[in-house]
């Protein structure tokens, strides 16, 4: 993994939350909260160019990074792989180097391959900064940050008493990995992971977690539930018998949510498969933080871009 810090100890890239010191994580969350609270940020990145370099589809992440860049006064360049020279065989590295040669300093990169963003960061010129907007199954650090900010707003800064359940397709979820890393760093009291055995990752990823295959048991008394999308585009056939069976065993509805603590909150990174991993009465219910997560995503991404490029 490319070192995320420069020789002076300043955060240069944000590639993963794995190993990110508690102080650095807290600083990003504190800065994002200040932006939520209305701190003036106009023109902090005036004259700086930021490219959203996405080799995979995205709605929330791409648009919130664009919105964050605009609010900071940066010039935003959008990149769509489907209409770019990558369709003619150009490599991601050549694409990156050519855009960098145009004077772009900030790159927000999403890629289907594990480690692809770190490889580009290793080739970056001095002064360029990369943010991992999701690579393969590995990491989605800004989603992890916005999830932690949403939890912190709802439950306070001290996570030591929190019981958090992460439910669903953890095996294929880069979001789950970043959330697990952040929750450990912030000292969450108990992390429960629940899903069918075929959709859970290796033991190292689940270190320190309470693992369950029974959703009713996993929800008992938890303070927060993070539901995950069933990522059929990343999985081989046969891992799930049917969507109906998955919903029966691992879908979150109001009846099941009643097993959680009375003030429990529900999170989901989106896009949601309604009627598969989450029902309307939960997604749109009073305990849902899902739209708050989206709103917080802009503030978190502003904080990250300002930290790296300011």
Buried (B, 14 or more C-beta within 10 A) or exposed (E): EBEBEEEEEEBBBBBBBBEBEEEBBBBBBBBBBBBBEEEEBEEBBEEBBBBBBBBBEBEBBBBBBBBBBBBBBBBBBEBEBEEBEBEEEEEBEEBBBEBBEEEBBBBBBBBBBEBBBBBBBBEBEEEBBBBBBBBBBBBBBBBBBBBBBBBBBBBEEEBEEBBBBBBBBBBBBBBBBBBBBBBBBBEBEBBBBBBBEEBBBEEEBBEEBBBBBEBEEBBBEBBBBBBBBBBBEBBEEEBBEEBEEBBEBBBBBEEBBEBBBEEBBBBBBBEBBEBBBBBEEBBEBEBBBBEBBBBBBBBBBBBBBBBBBE
